[in-house]
Amino acid sequence: MTTRNNNNNNNVLATAATVAAATAIFFYYYYNKKQPAKHHAATVERLTTLLAAERKGRTRAERQLGSSRTRNQVHNVHKQHNSNNPELRSFTVTTIAIARTLFVDRRGCPRQGSLTPSTVGWLEICKHIPRAAFESLDQFSHVWVTFIFDRNTNIHKASATERTFKAKIRPPLLGGTKVGLFATRSPHRPNPIGLTLCKLDHVDLKEGRVYLSGIDLCDGTPVLDIKPYVCHDRPEVESLQYAKWIPTKQQSKDGDIGAPLRVRFRETALEQIKVLLPTLHKTQHISRVHYPDVETTTRCITEILQLDIRGLTQKRGADGLGMYTCRLGVIGVQFTVQEEGTAWVETISEGLSMEMKEEKHEEKEFE
């Protein structure tokens, strides 16, 4: 009975989201074609707002569906494990830690942590995991972190019997050319599991935290496992091979491929950082970890923005369309992209004050 009720709830939410989307699109095109010219601008603005609200509501419904589907899967685990068909088997995993980083949403989160070595954070160890399990981990310099892509908008479709991914996708660096899913790092996979290599700064067993740098996880990401990086993980240079479209680490930093932006700070923005940090250190303890001083703050922002965090609809890789916003932990960054691929940091403010503006543009930037 519980499973049937959950399925009904899934269907209702999915139908509501679909109807809302169809209605918004219908009225958009209807008014776009039929309205008199004098009302056109106001109509477009109103419907644009309606579409943005619909998209946000649809994303919320998808997340609710994901939670409901997860509960359904838990009820079906034992039944699937007893199945003779291995393709239908599913496995339960347990979160061992939660990532705490300055990437409060997907915008700004780097594609690889080694490209932003100044970004720091920690893994908050879950209470059911004994602290003794992490003894001696601090003898290693780097760790592998296995995690869940819990921010995927299609995660509500995840099931052992449903196809939730595309076999071929278009990597951003290929400009529209398709390749096989498993030749990419796309988060939309049959199992939304990620793997990243981070520098281990130190382990605090008393607080239950594993401090990392060069981290590329969104805040709140569920962590499934932590393993030490050892010398055997590093292949011989002569045997290392990767696709031609993948830039080298130096190319990514220099802006030759995949990182076209040079980052500059306005004098006013630098002054804002100097004034803001002392206040944040008094009121926001987390700011001392992420932004201990002005130099570290500017370096961290530079490493993130130079990778061009804009979405494809925002002319990623080209001159800008105006002011862009990005919330990095407790601070908010506003920047423009001008001629010759230069990103100018215009203002720095307390991140919480930018929350509403971030929510307004979040979904549009990631379509």
C-alpha positions as CSV (number, residue, x, y, z in Angstrom):
1,M,0.0,0.0,0.0
2,T,2.8,2.4,0.9
3,T,4.5,1.8,-2.5
4,R,1.3,2.4,-4.4
5,N,0.7,5.7,-2.5
6,N,4.2,6.8,-3.2
7,N,3.8,6.0,-6.9
8,N,0.6,8.0,-7.0
9,N,2.3,10.9,-5.4
10,N,5.1,10.6,-8.0
11,N,2.6,10.7,-10.8
12,V,0.7,13.7,-9.4
13,L,3.9,15.7,-9.0
14,A,5.1,14.8,-12.4
15,T,1.8,15.6,-14.1
16,A,1.6,18.9,-12.3
17,A,5.1,19.9,-13.3
18,T,4.4,18.9,-16.9
19,V,1.1,20.8,-17.1
20,A,2.7,23.9,-15.6
21,A,5.5,23.8,-18.2
22,A,3.1,23.2,-21.1
23,T,0.8,26.0,-20.0
24,A,3.7,28.5,-19.6
25,I,5.2,27.7,-23.0
26,F,1.7,27.9,-24.7
27,F,1.0,31.3,-23.3
28,Y,4.5,32.5,-24.1
29,Y,4.2,31.7,-27.8
30,Y,0.5,32.8,-28.0
31,Y,1.2,36.3,-26.6
32,N,4.4,36.5,-28.4
33,K,2.6,36.2,-31.7
34,K,-0.9,37.7,-31.0
35,Q,-0.4,40.7,-28.6
36,P,-0.3,44.2,-30.0
37,A,3.1,45.8,-30.3
38,K,2.5,48.3,-27.5
39,H,1.9,45.4,-25.0
40,H,4.6,43.2,-26.3
41,A,7.5,44.2,-24.0
42,A,5.3,44.0,-20.9
43,T,4.0,40.6,-22.0
44,V,7.4,39.2,-22.7
45,E,8.7,40.4,-19.3
46,R,5.7,38.9,-17.5
47,L,5.9,35.6,-19.3
48,T,9.6,35.4,-18.8
49,T,9.0,35.7,-15.1
50,L,6.3,33.1,-15.3
51,L,8.7,30.7,-17.1
52,A,11.4,31.3,-14.5
53,A,9.0,30.5,-11.7
54,E,7.7,27.4,-13.5
55,R,11.3,26.2,-14.0
56,K,12.1,26.7,-10.4
57,G,8.9,24.9,-9.4
58,R,9.6,22.0,-11.7
59,T,13.1,21.6,-10.2
60,R,11.6,21.5,-6.7
61,A,9.1,18.9,-7.9
62,E,11.9,16.8,-9.4
63,R,13.8,16.8,-6.1
64,Q,10.6,15.8,-4.3
65,L,10.1,13.0,-6.8
66,G,13.8,11.9,-6.2
67,S,13.2,11.6,-2.4
68,S,10.0,9.7,-3.0
69,R,11.6,7.4,-5.5
70,T,14.5,6.7,-3.1
71,R,12.0,5.6,-0.4
72,N,10.3,3.3,-2.9
73,Q,13.7,1.8,-3.8
74,V,14.4,1.0,-0.2
75,H,11.2,-1.0,0.0
76,N,12.1,-3.0,-3.1
77,V,15.8,-3.7,-2.3
78,H,15.3,-7.2,-0.8
79,K,12.9,-8.2,-3.7
80,Q,15.5,-7.1,-6.3
81,H,18.3,-8.8,-4.5
82,N,16.4,-12.1,-4.7
83,S,15.9,-11.7,-8.4
84,N,17.8,-14.1,-10.8
85,N,18.3,-11.2,-13.2
86,P,21.5,-9.4,-12.2
87,E,20.5,-6.4,-14.3
88,L,17.7,-5.6,-11.9
89,R,19.7,-5.8,-8.7
90,S,20.3,-2.7,-6.7
91,F,22.5,-2.0,-3.7
92,T,22.1,0.2,-0.7
93,V,24.9,2.5,0.4
94,T,25.4,4.6,3.5
95,T,26.6,8.2,3.7
96,I,29.7,8.3,5.8
97,A,30.2,12.1,5.7
98,I,28.8,15.3,4.4
99,A,30.9,17.8,2.4
100,R,31.1,21.3,3.8
101,T,32.5,23.7,1.1
102,L,32.1,27.3,-0.2
103,F,30.2,26.0,-3.3
104,V,26.7,26.6,-2.0
105,D,25.3,25.7,-5.5
106,R,26.5,24.3,-8.7
107,R,27.5,27.7,-10.1
108,G,31.3,28.1,-9.5
109,C,32.0,24.5,-8.5
110,P,35.1,23.6,-10.6
111,R,35.2,20.6,-12.9
112,Q,38.3,19.4,-11.1
113,G,39.6,20.4,-7.7
114,S,43.2,20.5,-8.7
115,L,42.4,23.6,-10.9
116,T,41.4,25.5,-7.8
117,P,44.0,24.5,-5.1
118,S,43.1,27.4,-2.9
119,T,39.5,26.2,-2.3
120,V,39.2,24.5,1.1
121,G,36.6,22.6,3.0
122,W,36.0,19.6,5.1
123,L,34.1,16.3,5.3
124,E,31.8,16.2,8.4
125,I,31.9,12.6,9.5
126,C,28.5,11.1,10.3
127,K,27.8,10.1,13.8
128,H,27.3,6.4,13.0
129,I,30.9,6.1,11.7
130,P,33.4,5.5,14.5
131,R,36.2,8.1,14.7
132,A,38.7,5.3,15.1
133,A,38.1,4.4,11.5
134,F,40.0,7.5,10.5
135,E,43.1,6.9,12.6
136,S,46.4,7.1,10.6
137,L,44.7,8.7,7.6
138,D,46.7,11.9,8.2
139,Q,49.8,10.0,7.2
140,F,48.7,10.5,3.5
141,S,48.9,13.7,1.5
142,H,45.9,13.0,-0.8
143,V,42.7,11.1,-0.6
144,W,40.1,9.7,-3.1
145,V,36.6,10.9,-2.2
146,T,33.6,8.9,-3.6
147,F,30.4,10.9,-3.6
148,I,26.8,11.2,-5.0
149,F,25.8,13.7,-7.6
150,D,22.8,14.7,-5.6
151,R,22.2,18.0,-7.4
152,N,21.2,16.2,-10.7
153,T,17.8,17.4,-11.8
154,N,17.0,14.0,-13.3
155,I,17.8,12.0,-10.1
156,H,14.1,11.5,-9.5
157,K,14.1,9.1,-12.5
158,A,16.8,6.9,-11.1
159,S,15.7,3.3,-11.0
160,A,17.1,-0.2,-11.8
161,T,14.6,-0.5,-14.7
162,E,14.5,3.0,-16.1
163,R,16.9,4.7,-18.6
164,T,18.0,7.9,-16.9
165,F,20.9,9.0,-19.1
166,K,21.9,9.7,-22.7
167,A,24.3,7.3,-24.4
168,K,26.1,10.2,-26.2
169,I,26.5,13.7,-24.9
170,R,28.2,17.0,-26.0
171,P,31.1,17.9,-23.8
172,P,31.5,21.7,-23.5
173,L,35.1,21.6,-24.8
174,L,34.0,19.9,-28.0
175,G,31.7,22.7,-29.1
176,G,28.7,20.5,-29.9
177,T,30.4,17.2,-31.0
178,K,28.9,14.1,-29.4
179,V,30.9,11.4,-27.7
180,G,30.0,8.4,-25.6
181,L,28.9,9.1,-22.0
182,F,31.6,7.0,-20.4
183,A,34.3,9.0,-22.3
184,T,33.2,12.0,-20.2
185,R,32.9,13.2,-16.6
186,S,29.2,14.0,-17.0
187,P,27.3,13.8,-13.7
188,H,24.3,12.3,-15.5
189,R,25.2,8.6,-15.4
190,P,23.4,5.3,-14.8
191,N,24.6,5.5,-11.2
192,P,25.2,9.2,-10.2
193,I,28.5,8.5,-8.4
194,G,31.5,10.8,-8.6
195,L,35.2,10.3,-7.7
196,T,37.6,13.2,-6.9
197,L,41.2,13.5,-5.7
198,C,41.8,16.1,-2.9
199,K,44.7,17.2,-0.9
200,L,44.4,16.1,2.7
201,D,45.3,19.0,5.1
202,H,44.6,17.4,8.4
203,V,42.2,15.1,10.3
204,D,40.4,16.3,13.5
205,L,39.1,13.2,15.2
206,K,37.7,15.2,18.1
207,E,35.5,17.3,15.9
208,G,34.9,14.5,13.4
209,R,36.2,16.4,10.4
210,V,38.6,15.6,7.5
211,Y,39.9,18.9,6.2
212,L,40.7,19.1,2.4
213,S,41.9,21.6,-0.2
214,G,41.5,21.5,-3.9
215,I,38.0,20.3,-3.3
216,D,35.3,20.4,-6.1
217,L,32.1,19.3,-4.2
218,C,29.0,21.3,-3.6
219,D,28.2,22.1,0.0
220,G,26.0,19.3,1.5
221,T,27.2,16.6,-1.0
222,P,26.8,13.0,0.5
223,V,30.2,11.2,0.7
224,L,30.2,7.4,0.3
225,D,33.9,6.6,0.9
226,I,37.3,8.0,1.5
227,K,40.5,6.1,0.4
228,P,44.1,7.2,0.7
229,Y,46.0,8.0,-2.5
230,V,49.1,5.9,-2.9
231,C,52.0,5.7,-5.3
232,H,50.5,2.8,-7.1
233,D,47.6,5.0,-8.2
234,R,50.0,7.1,-10.4
235,P,50.5,5.6,-13.8
236,E,53.8,5.8,-15.7
237,V,54.0,8.9,-17.7
238,E,54.8,7.0,-20.9
239,S,51.6,5.0,-20.6
240,L,49.3,7.9,-19.8
241,Q,46.9,8.7,-22.6
242,Y,43.8,10.8,-22.9
243,A,41.5,12.3,-25.6
244,K,42.8,15.2,-27.6
245,W,40.0,17.5,-26.5
246,I,41.1,17.3,-22.8
247,P,43.4,20.3,-22.0
248,T,46.5,19.8,-19.9
249,K,46.5,21.3,-16.4
250,Q,48.8,24.1,-17.6
251,Q,46.6,24.9,-20.6
252,S,43.6,25.2,-18.3
253,K,45.4,27.6,-16.0
254,D,46.9,29.6,-18.8
255,G,43.6,30.0,-20.7
256,D,44.7,28.3,-23.9
257,I,41.8,25.8,-23.8
258,G,38.8,25.7,-21.6
259,A,39.7,28.7,-19.4
260,P,39.5,31.8,-21.5
261,L,39.2,34.4,-18.7
262,R,41.8,36.6,-17.1
263,V,40.6,37.9,-13.7
264,R,41.0,41.4,-12.6
265,F,39.7,43.2,-9.4
266,R,38.3,46.7,-9.3
267,E,39.8,48.9,-6.6
268,T,36.4,49.2,-5.0
269,A,36.1,45.4,-4.9
270,L,39.5,45.1,-3.1
271,E,38.4,47.7,-0.6
272,Q,35.2,45.8,0.0
273,I,37.1,42.6,0.8
274,K,39.3,44.4,3.3
275,V,36.3,45.9,5.0
276,L,34.1,42.7,4.9
277,L,36.6,40.0,6.1
278,P,37.0,41.3,9.7
279,T,33.2,41.5,10.1
280,L,32.7,38.0,8.7
281,H,35.4,36.6,11.0
282,K,33.4,37.9,14.0
283,T,30.0,36.7,12.8
284,Q,30.7,33.8,10.5
285,H,33.2,31.3,11.9
286,I,33.3,29.4,8.6
287,S,34.8,32.4,6.9
288,R,38.1,32.0,8.8
289,V,38.5,28.6,7.0
290,H,37.6,29.7,3.5
291,Y,38.9,33.3,3.6
292,P,41.5,33.8,6.3
293,D,43.0,36.9,4.6
294,V,42.7,39.2,1.6
295,E,45.4,37.5,-0.4
296,T,43.9,34.0,0.0
297,T,40.4,35.4,-0.8
298,T,41.5,37.1,-4.1
299,R,43.5,34.0,-5.1
300,C,40.5,31.7,-4.5
301,I,38.1,33.9,-6.5
302,T,40.6,34.2,-9.3
303,E,41.1,30.4,-9.6
304,I,37.3,29.9,-9.8
305,L,36.4,32.7,-12.2
306,Q,39.2,32.0,-14.6
307,L,37.6,28.7,-15.5
308,D,34.6,30.7,-16.9
309,I,31.7,29.5,-14.7
310,R,29.0,30.9,-17.0
311,G,26.5,28.6,-18.6
312,L,26.2,28.1,-22.4
313,T,23.2,30.4,-22.5
314,Q,25.3,33.2,-21.0
315,K,27.8,33.1,-23.9
316,R,30.4,31.0,-22.1
317,G,33.8,31.7,-23.7
318,A,32.6,35.0,-25.3
319,D,32.2,38.6,-24.2
320,G,29.6,39.1,-21.5
321,L,26.0,40.1,-21.4
322,G,26.1,42.2,-18.3
323,M,26.6,41.5,-14.6
324,Y,27.0,38.0,-13.4
325,T,26.7,36.8,-9.8
326,C,28.2,33.9,-7.9
327,R,27.9,33.0,-4.2
328,L,30.9,31.4,-2.7
329,G,30.2,30.4,0.8
330,V,29.7,33.5,3.0
331,I,30.6,36.0,0.2
332,G,28.9,37.1,-3.0
333,V,30.8,38.0,-6.1
334,Q,29.5,40.2,-9.0
335,F,31.6,40.3,-12.1
336,T,31.5,41.3,-15.8
337,V,33.2,39.8,-18.8
338,Q,34.6,42.4,-21.2
339,E,36.6,42.5,-24.4
340,E,39.6,40.2,-24.8
341,G,38.3,37.7,-22.3
342,T,38.8,39.6,-19.1
343,A,36.6,39.0,-16.1
344,W,36.3,42.1,-13.9
345,V,35.3,41.6,-10.3
346,E,33.0,44.5,-9.7
347,T,31.7,44.1,-6.2
348,I,32.2,41.8,-3.2
349,S,29.4,41.5,-0.5
350,E,28.2,39.2,2.2
351,G,26.9,36.1,0.4
352,L,23.6,35.8,2.3
353,S,22.5,39.1,1.0
354,M,22.7,37.8,-2.6
355,E,20.6,34.6,-1.9
356,M,17.4,35.9,-3.5
357,K,19.2,37.1,-6.6
358,E,21.0,33.8,-6.9
359,E,17.8,31.8,-6.8
360,K,16.2,34.0,-9.5
361,H,18.9,33.2,-12.0
362,E,20.0,29.8,-10.9
363,E,18.0,27.6,-13.2
364,K,18.4,29.8,-16.3
365,E,22.2,29.6,-16.0
366,F,22.3,25.9,-15.9
367,E,20.0,25.0,-18.7
